[in-house]
Amino acid sequence: MRTWYKIGLLLCLLAAIGSCKKFLAVKPLDTLSGNDFWKTKTDAQKAVTGVYAILLGKFTRGILYNAGDFRAGNWNWYDKTNLKMLGTNRMLETSNGDGAEDPRNWTEFYQAIAAANLCIDRIPGIQDPAFSDRDKKALVAEAKFIRTFIYFYMVRLYGDVPLQLSPYDKDLRPREKMLTVLEVCRKDLAAAKDDLPVAYEDPTNRAVRGTKGAALALMAHMNMWSAGFDKANQQQYWTATAALIKELMDLHQYILLPYTKETFKSIFKGRSEEGIFELSLDANYGGQFHQLICQWTLHEPYIRSGGDGYFSEITPIIKHLDRMYPRGESDKRFDLWFDDPYSTRNGQSAMFLKFSAITNPVSRDYDANLIFFRYADVILLRAEALAYLGQNAEAVNMLNMVRDRAGAKEYNGGGGVALQDAIFVEREKEMMGEGHLYYDLLRTGRIMDKNVTENPLTADQMEKRAWTWPISDDAVKNNPLVTKNQYWIQ
């Protein structure tokens, strides 16, 4: 794994050298790395690993991973008042650090896409006796998975984005409708998903490389996002989501691990049997991965010593904790993930322990993967789709799978809105800190409900796409065909 990591960083540098002076004007990689590249199976593996490296670089430089939690506004900001802009939709302000402006810049996303496009184009033509057609197809499918994941992530940040699927097309492109981007990428991945491995022999690759299960989870999430913005076709999106996650479950590769003091940290450290897709972080390879939620919700020493000299920089707002965890009801997640959540000392002694799998309580070097899809997530996503389809019995079964694992009381209510609301709250509880909440609020329309978010939007703001991020001025300068979302035009 260490070798692949170093190779990835090297290719990341090569890709950066090849970044375009013009937006999406991509040079062939062999002009950068010499004619000896794209000759062997190892070259292909290096290239695909390099795509992951570029993407990882994007997520470790700023607050991108946590934006899906912070923009909901359901946090108290103490020593991180400069980040309050995220929870109050003042996205054009600067944050005085902490990488809060970084998501406006989509350059690295497109660098990773360009690298993936080259992999998809070049790998099939490699003539290496040790490189079977099956292995070629698997790596091409993995590159398509990463490319699709990036486009999915970008449409949730920016809405419409330029769509580039060729490494040699140098034409500047306008922003494509986000539903079109999702449809094109979803079909592309659907055609390639069966070429992906169900699992890897090397356990260090578990969840941190694309698999068939990861592709199925990604397509399910894409369908649910599309359903939120394409009302006329919601039924087909919900039906597809339910079927995709059933196919994923039938792979028998994932389980819900027990929530105990001994095991829960292993889930969020990464590469567990619950993980479906993650980006690998490892403090052993150097670098302090700050701008992550554990840095601000923990305080040193994060194992409480009894002193009063340490305080959390941000804490959850108590009224939202009460909505998720009614007092008096048991839930292992509340017991395991929170320390002193109802603190009377300005709330700052509270800690959110879900991501406390770190190597050093003082420096707070992060040593846990960035988790995007895991088994509990997709189970609840399937429950949601089934509830919208009126298949209440199976939806309740899915919901209670997650509740049973948490030791929470089973849902025994009716269908319709009550069941849909219960599933939403369960996702909010289960996925807290994993970057899903704001996107769930958006696609379900709950973003306009001030009872579930401290950062609600009006119908007019939704129409003007206040939910997006401002697009950097550089993107517009480099490509005059790119226009900004109406809400962010000054």
C-alpha positions as CSV (number, residue, x, y, z in Angstrom):
1,M,0.0,0.0,0.0
2,R,2.9,2.4,0.8
3,T,4.3,1.8,-2.7
4,W,0.9,2.6,-4.3
5,Y,0.6,5.7,-2.2
6,K,4.0,7.1,-3.3
7,I,3.2,6.2,-6.9
8,G,-0.1,8.0,-6.6
9,L,1.6,11.1,-5.3
10,L,4.1,11.0,-8.2
11,L,1.3,10.7,-10.8
12,C,-0.5,13.5,-9.0
13,L,2.4,15.7,-9.7
14,L,2.5,14.6,-13.3
15,A,-1.2,15.5,-13.7
16,A,-0.6,18.9,-12.1
17,I,2.2,19.6,-14.5
18,G,-0.3,18.7,-17.3
19,S,-3.1,20.9,-16.0
20,C,-4.4,23.1,-18.8
21,K,-3.8,26.7,-19.4
22,K,-7.2,26.6,-21.0
23,F,-10.1,25.0,-19.1
24,L,-10.3,21.3,-19.9
25,A,-7.7,21.5,-22.7
26,V,-6.0,18.2,-22.0
27,K,-2.5,17.2,-23.3
28,P,-1.8,13.5,-23.8
29,L,0.0,12.1,-20.9
30,D,2.8,10.7,-23.0
31,T,4.0,14.2,-23.8
32,L,4.6,14.6,-20.0
33,S,5.9,11.2,-19.0
34,G,7.8,10.0,-22.2
35,N,7.1,7.3,-24.7
36,D,7.8,4.6,-22.2
37,F,4.5,5.1,-20.3
38,W,1.3,3.2,-21.1
39,K,3.3,0.1,-21.9
40,T,2.7,-2.2,-19.0
41,K,0.1,-3.4,-16.4
42,T,2.1,-1.5,-13.8
43,D,1.7,1.7,-15.8
44,A,-2.0,1.3,-15.8
45,Q,-2.1,0.6,-12.1
46,K,0.0,3.7,-11.5
47,A,-2.3,5.8,-13.6
48,V,-5.5,4.7,-11.8
49,T,-3.9,5.2,-8.4
50,G,-2.9,8.7,-9.5
51,V,-6.6,9.6,-10.0
52,Y,-7.3,8.7,-6.4
53,A,-4.3,10.7,-5.3
54,I,-5.5,13.9,-7.0
55,L,-8.9,13.5,-5.5
56,L,-7.5,12.8,-2.1
57,G,-5.5,16.0,-2.4
58,K,-8.7,18.0,-3.0
59,F,-10.3,16.6,0.1
60,T,-7.4,17.0,2.5
61,R,-6.8,20.7,1.7
62,G,-10.1,22.2,2.8
63,I,-13.4,21.6,4.6
64,L,-15.0,19.9,1.6
65,Y,-15.8,16.6,3.3
66,N,-17.5,18.3,6.2
67,A,-19.4,20.9,4.2
68,G,-22.4,18.6,4.0
69,D,-22.7,18.8,7.8
70,F,-21.7,22.4,8.4
71,R,-23.9,24.0,5.8
72,A,-27.0,22.7,7.6
73,G,-26.1,25.1,10.4
74,N,-26.9,22.7,13.2
75,W,-23.7,23.5,15.2
76,N,-22.6,26.0,17.8
77,W,-19.6,27.9,16.7
78,Y,-17.2,28.9,19.5
79,D,-13.5,29.2,18.6
80,K,-14.4,28.6,14.9
81,T,-16.7,31.5,14.4
82,N,-14.9,32.1,11.1
83,L,-16.6,28.9,9.8
84,K,-20.1,30.2,10.7
85,M,-20.3,31.5,7.1
86,L,-20.9,27.8,6.1
87,G,-24.0,27.6,8.3
88,T,-25.5,30.9,7.4
89,N,-25.0,30.8,3.6
90,R,-22.5,33.6,3.5
91,M,-20.4,31.7,1.1
92,L,-18.7,34.7,-0.6
93,E,-17.0,35.8,2.6
94,T,-13.5,34.6,3.5
95,S,-13.0,32.4,6.6
96,N,-9.5,33.5,7.6
97,G,-8.2,30.1,7.0
98,D,-9.4,26.5,7.7
99,G,-9.8,25.9,3.9
100,A,-13.4,27.1,3.8
101,E,-13.0,28.8,0.5
102,D,-11.4,25.8,-1.2
103,P,-14.7,24.2,-2.5
104,R,-15.3,27.1,-4.8
105,N,-12.4,25.9,-6.9
106,W,-13.1,22.9,-9.1
107,T,-9.7,22.7,-10.8
108,E,-8.5,19.6,-9.0
109,F,-11.8,17.8,-9.7
110,Y,-11.2,18.4,-13.4
111,Q,-7.5,17.4,-13.1
112,A,-8.7,14.1,-11.7
113,I,-11.3,13.7,-14.4
114,A,-8.7,14.4,-17.1
115,A,-6.4,11.7,-15.6
116,A,-9.4,9.2,-15.5
117,N,-10.2,10.0,-19.1
118,L,-6.6,9.2,-20.1
119,C,-6.8,5.9,-18.2
120,I,-10.1,5.0,-20.0
121,D,-8.6,5.8,-23.4
122,R,-5.1,4.3,-23.0
123,I,-5.4,1.2,-20.9
124,P,-7.2,-0.9,-23.5
125,G,-4.3,-0.4,-26.0
126,I,-1.6,-1.6,-23.6
127,Q,0.3,-4.6,-25.1
128,D,1.6,-6.5,-22.1
129,P,1.4,-10.3,-22.0
130,A,0.9,-10.1,-18.2
131,F,-2.1,-7.8,-18.6
132,S,-5.2,-9.8,-19.4
133,D,-8.3,-8.3,-21.1
134,R,-10.2,-9.0,-17.9
135,D,-7.7,-6.9,-15.8
136,K,-7.8,-4.1,-18.4
137,K,-11.6,-4.0,-18.2
138,A,-11.5,-3.9,-14.4
139,L,-9.1,-0.9,-14.4
140,V,-11.0,0.9,-17.0
141,A,-14.2,0.4,-15.0
142,E,-12.4,1.6,-11.9
143,A,-11.4,4.8,-13.7
144,K,-15.1,5.2,-14.8
145,F,-16.2,4.7,-11.3
146,I,-13.9,7.5,-10.0
147,R,-14.9,9.8,-12.8
148,T,-18.6,9.2,-12.1
149,F,-18.1,9.8,-8.4
150,I,-16.3,13.1,-9.1
151,Y,-19.2,14.3,-11.3
152,F,-21.7,13.3,-8.7
153,Y,-19.9,15.2,-6.0
154,M,-19.5,18.2,-8.3
155,V,-23.2,18.5,-9.2
156,R,-24.1,18.5,-5.5
157,L,-21.7,21.4,-5.0
158,Y,-22.2,23.5,-8.2
159,G,-25.4,22.2,-9.9
160,D,-24.6,22.3,-13.6
161,V,-21.0,21.6,-14.6
162,P,-19.1,21.1,-17.9
163,L,-19.1,17.5,-19.0
164,Q,-15.8,16.2,-20.4
165,L,-15.4,12.5,-21.2
166,S,-12.6,12.7,-23.8
167,P,-8.9,13.2,-23.0
168,Y,-8.3,14.9,-26.4
169,D,-11.3,17.2,-26.8
170,K,-9.8,20.7,-26.3
171,D,-13.1,22.6,-26.9
172,L,-14.2,24.9,-24.1
173,R,-17.6,23.7,-22.9
174,P,-20.4,25.4,-21.1
175,R,-22.0,24.0,-18.0
176,E,-24.2,21.0,-18.7
177,K,-27.6,20.5,-16.9
178,M,-26.9,18.5,-13.8
179,L,-29.6,16.0,-14.5
180,T,-28.0,15.4,-17.9
181,V,-24.6,15.0,-16.4
182,L,-25.9,12.4,-13.9
183,E,-27.8,10.5,-16.6
184,V,-24.8,10.3,-18.9
185,C,-22.5,9.2,-16.1
186,R,-25.0,6.8,-14.6
187,K,-25.4,5.0,-17.9
188,D,-21.7,4.9,-18.5
189,L,-21.1,3.3,-15.0
190,A,-24.0,0.9,-15.4
191,A,-22.4,-0.5,-18.5
192,A,-19.1,-1.0,-16.7
193,K,-20.1,-2.1,-13.2
194,D,-20.0,-5.8,-13.9
195,D,-16.3,-5.4,-14.9
196,L,-15.4,-4.2,-11.4
197,P,-14.3,-6.8,-8.8
198,V,-16.8,-7.7,-6.1
199,A,-13.8,-7.7,-3.7
200,Y,-10.0,-7.5,-3.8
201,E,-7.7,-10.3,-2.5
202,D,-5.5,-7.7,-0.8
203,P,-7.4,-6.6,2.4
204,T,-5.7,-3.2,2.3
205,N,-7.7,-2.4,-0.8
206,R,-11.1,-3.0,1.0
207,A,-13.4,0.0,0.5
208,V,-10.6,2.3,-0.7
209,R,-10.8,1.1,-4.4
210,G,-13.8,0.9,-6.7
211,T,-15.8,-2.3,-6.6
212,K,-19.1,-3.4,-8.0
213,G,-20.7,-2.7,-4.6
214,A,-19.3,0.9,-4.7
215,A,-20.6,1.4,-8.2
216,L,-24.1,0.2,-7.1
217,A,-24.1,2.5,-4.1
218,L,-23.0,5.5,-6.2
219,M,-25.7,4.9,-8.8
220,A,-28.3,4.6,-6.1
221,H,-27.2,8.0,-4.6
222,M,-27.3,9.5,-8.1
223,N,-30.8,8.3,-8.6
224,M,-32.0,9.7,-5.3
225,W,-30.4,13.1,-6.0
226,S,-32.1,13.1,-9.5
227,A,-35.4,12.3,-7.9
228,G,-35.2,15.4,-5.7
229,F,-34.9,17.7,-8.8
230,D,-36.8,15.8,-11.5
231,K,-40.3,15.4,-9.9
232,A,-41.9,14.0,-13.1
233,N,-39.6,10.9,-13.0
234,Q,-39.3,10.3,-9.3
235,Q,-41.0,6.9,-9.5
236,Q,-38.4,5.5,-11.8
237,Y,-35.5,6.9,-9.8
238,W,-36.9,5.4,-6.6
239,T,-37.5,2.0,-8.2
240,A,-34.0,2.0,-9.6
241,T,-32.5,2.9,-6.2
242,A,-34.4,0.0,-4.5
243,A,-33.2,-2.5,-7.1
244,L,-29.6,-1.3,-7.1
245,I,-29.2,-1.6,-3.3
246,K,-31.0,-5.0,-3.4
247,E,-28.3,-6.1,-5.9
248,L,-25.6,-4.6,-3.6
249,M,-27.0,-6.5,-0.6
250,D,-27.1,-9.7,-2.6
251,L,-23.4,-9.5,-3.1
252,H,-23.0,-10.5,0.6
253,Q,-19.9,-8.4,1.0
254,Y,-21.1,-6.0,3.7
255,I,-22.5,-6.3,7.2
256,L,-23.6,-3.9,10.0
257,L,-20.9,-4.2,12.6
258,P,-22.0,-4.1,16.2
259,Y,-21.9,-0.7,18.0
260,T,-19.8,-1.4,21.0
261,K,-17.1,0.6,22.7
262,E,-14.6,-1.9,21.3
263,T,-15.7,-2.1,17.7
264,F,-17.4,1.2,16.7
265,K,-14.1,3.0,16.1
266,S,-13.0,0.4,13.6
267,I,-16.0,1.3,11.3
268,F,-14.9,5.0,11.2
269,K,-11.2,4.3,11.0
270,G,-11.9,2.6,7.7
271,R,-11.6,-0.6,5.7
272,S,-14.2,-2.4,7.8
273,E,-16.7,-4.9,6.6
274,E,-19.3,-2.1,6.7
275,G,-17.3,0.2,4.4
276,I,-18.3,0.5,0.7
277,F,-16.2,3.4,-0.5
278,E,-13.7,5.6,1.3
279,L,-10.6,7.7,0.6
280,S,-7.6,6.4,2.5
281,L,-5.9,8.6,5.1
282,D,-3.0,7.3,7.1
283,A,-1.0,9.4,9.5
284,N,1.9,6.9,9.1
285,Y,2.6,8.3,5.6
286,G,3.1,11.8,7.0
287,G,1.0,15.0,7.0
288,Q,-1.5,16.3,9.4
289,F,-5.0,16.1,8.0
290,H,-6.7,19.1,9.5
291,Q,-9.9,20.8,8.4
292,L,-11.8,17.7,9.5
293,I,-14.7,17.5,11.9
294,C,-12.8,15.6,14.6
295,Q,-10.3,18.5,14.9
296,W,-13.0,20.9,16.0
297,T,-15.4,18.7,17.9
298,L,-12.7,17.1,20.1
299,H,-10.4,18.8,22.5
300,E,-7.1,17.6,23.8
301,P,-6.8,15.3,25.6
302,Y,-9.8,13.8,24.0
303,I,-10.0,11.2,26.7
304,R,-11.3,13.4,29.4
305,S,-8.8,14.0,32.2
306,G,-11.2,15.9,34.5
307,G,-9.7,19.3,33.9
308,D,-11.6,22.3,32.7
309,G,-8.9,23.8,30.6
310,Y,-9.9,22.3,27.2
311,F,-12.9,23.1,25.2
312,S,-14.5,22.0,21.9
313,E,-14.4,24.6,19.1
314,I,-17.8,23.5,17.7
315,T,-20.6,21.5,19.3
316,P,-24.0,20.2,18.1
317,I,-27.0,22.4,18.8
318,I,-28.9,20.8,21.7
319,K,-32.3,21.2,20.2
320,H,-31.2,19.1,17.2
321,L,-29.8,16.4,19.5
322,D,-33.1,16.3,21.3
323,R,-35.0,16.0,18.0
324,M,-32.7,13.1,16.9
325,Y,-32.4,11.5,20.4
326,P,-35.5,12.1,22.5
327,R,-34.4,12.1,26.1
328,G,-35.1,8.9,28.0
329,E,-34.9,6.7,24.8
330,S,-31.9,4.3,24.6
331,D,-29.5,4.5,21.6
332,K,-26.0,3.2,21.6
333,R,-24.9,5.9,19.2
334,F,-25.8,8.6,21.6
335,D,-23.9,6.8,24.4
336,L,-20.8,6.1,22.2
337,W,-20.6,9.2,20.1
338,F,-21.1,12.0,22.6
339,D,-19.4,13.1,25.7
340,D,-21.1,15.7,28.0
341,P,-23.5,16.7,25.2
342,Y,-25.7,18.8,27.5
343,S,-22.8,20.7,29.1
344,T,-23.7,23.8,31.1
345,R,-20.2,25.2,30.6
346,N,-21.2,27.2,27.5
347,G,-21.5,23.8,25.8
348,Q,-17.8,23.8,25.0
349,S,-16.9,20.8,27.1
350,A,-19.1,18.6,24.9
351,M,-17.3,16.3,22.5
352,F,-18.4,14.4,19.4
353,L,-16.4,11.1,19.6
354,K,-17.5,9.4,16.4
355,F,-14.2,10.1,14.7
356,S,-11.9,9.8,17.6
357,A,-9.8,7.1,15.9
358,I,-6.8,9.5,15.9
359,T,-3.1,8.8,16.6
360,N,-2.3,11.7,18.9
361,P,-4.7,13.4,21.3
362,V,-2.5,16.6,21.5
363,S,-1.6,17.1,17.8
364,R,-4.9,15.5,16.7
365,D,-3.3,14.0,13.6
366,Y,-6.2,12.3,11.8
367,D,-5.9,8.6,11.2
368,A,-9.2,7.6,9.9
369,N,-10.6,7.3,6.3
370,L,-13.0,9.7,4.7
371,I,-16.1,7.5,4.4
372,F,-18.5,8.3,1.6
373,F,-20.7,5.1,1.4
374,R,-21.2,2.4,4.0
375,Y,-23.7,-0.3,4.5
376,A,-26.0,1.5,7.0
377,D,-26.1,4.5,4.5
378,V,-27.4,2.4,1.6
379,I,-29.8,0.4,3.8
380,L,-31.5,3.6,4.8
381,L,-31.4,5.0,1.3
382,R,-33.3,1.8,0.2
383,A,-35.7,2.3,3.0
384,E,-36.3,5.8,1.8
385,A,-36.9,4.8,-1.8
386,L,-39.3,2.0,-0.7
387,A,-41.2,4.4,1.6
388,Y,-41.8,6.8,-1.3
389,L,-42.9,3.9,-3.4
390,G,-45.5,2.9,-0.7
391,Q,-43.7,-0.5,0.0
392,N,-44.0,0.2,3.7
393,A,-43.4,-3.3,5.2
394,E,-40.0,-3.6,3.5
395,A,-39.1,0.0,4.2
396,V,-39.8,-0.5,7.9
397,N,-37.7,-3.7,7.8
398,M,-34.7,-1.7,6.3
399,L,-35.2,1.1,8.9
400,N,-35.3,-1.3,11.8
401,M,-32.1,-3.1,10.7
402,V,-30.3,0.1,11.5
403,R,-32.3,0.8,14.6
404,D,-31.8,-2.7,16.0
405,R,-28.0,-2.4,15.6
406,A,-28.1,0.8,17.5
407,G,-30.2,-0.6,20.3
408,A,-33.0,1.9,19.5
409,K,-36.7,1.1,19.7
410,E,-38.1,-0.3,16.5
411,Y,-40.4,1.8,14.3
412,N,-43.9,0.5,14.5
413,G,-45.8,3.4,13.0
414,G,-47.6,3.8,9.7
415,G,-46.4,4.7,6.2
416,G,-46.5,7.9,4.3
417,V,-45.0,11.1,5.7
418,A,-44.5,9.6,9.2
419,L,-42.3,6.8,7.8
420,Q,-40.5,9.1,5.5
421,D,-39.7,11.5,8.3
422,A,-38.5,8.6,10.6
423,I,-36.1,7.5,7.9
424,F,-34.8,11.0,7.4
425,V,-34.1,11.4,11.1
426,E,-32.5,8.0,11.2
427,R,-30.1,9.0,8.3
428,E,-29.4,12.2,10.2
429,K,-28.4,10.3,13.3
430,E,-26.5,7.5,11.6
431,M,-24.6,9.6,9.1
432,M,-23.8,12.5,11.4
433,G,-20.4,13.9,10.5
434,E,-20.1,12.0,7.3
435,G,-21.1,14.9,5.0
436,H,-24.6,13.7,4.0
437,L,-27.1,16.0,5.9
438,Y,-27.1,19.1,3.7
439,Y,-27.5,17.0,0.5
440,D,-30.3,15.0,2.1
441,L,-32.0,18.2,3.1
442,L,-31.8,19.5,-0.4
443,R,-33.0,16.5,-2.3
444,T,-35.9,15.8,0.0
445,G,-37.0,19.5,0.1
446,R,-36.6,19.7,3.8
447,I,-34.0,22.5,3.4
448,M,-37.0,24.9,3.6
449,D,-38.1,23.5,7.0
450,K,-36.6,25.7,9.8
451,N,-37.4,22.9,12.3
452,V,-34.7,20.6,10.9
453,T,-32.1,23.1,9.8
454,E,-30.7,26.3,11.2
455,N,-29.9,27.4,7.6
456,P,-33.2,27.1,5.8
457,L,-33.7,28.4,2.2
458,T,-36.7,30.0,0.7
459,A,-38.3,28.8,-2.5
460,D,-36.8,31.9,-4.3
461,Q,-33.4,31.0,-2.9
462,M,-33.7,27.5,-4.1
463,E,-34.7,28.7,-7.6
464,K,-31.6,30.9,-7.7
465,R,-29.5,28.0,-6.5
466,A,-28.4,29.5,-3.2
467,W,-27.7,25.9,-2.2
468,T,-24.7,25.7,-4.5
469,W,-21.2,27.0,-3.9
470,P,-19.9,30.1,-5.7
471,I,-17.8,29.1,-8.7
472,S,-14.3,30.7,-8.6
473,D,-13.6,33.7,-10.7
474,D,-10.7,31.7,-12.3
475,A,-13.1,29.2,-13.8
476,V,-14.9,32.0,-15.5
477,K,-11.7,33.7,-16.7
478,N,-10.3,30.4,-18.1
479,N,-13.6,29.5,-19.8
480,P,-15.9,32.4,-20.8
481,L,-18.7,29.9,-21.6
482,V,-19.0,29.2,-17.9
483,T,-21.6,31.3,-16.1
484,K,-22.2,31.6,-12.4
485,N,-25.3,30.6,-10.5
486,Q,-27.8,33.5,-10.3
487,Y,-27.7,33.7,-6.5
488,W,-23.9,34.3,-6.4
489,I,-23.7,37.0,-9.1
490,Q,-22.6,40.2,-7.5
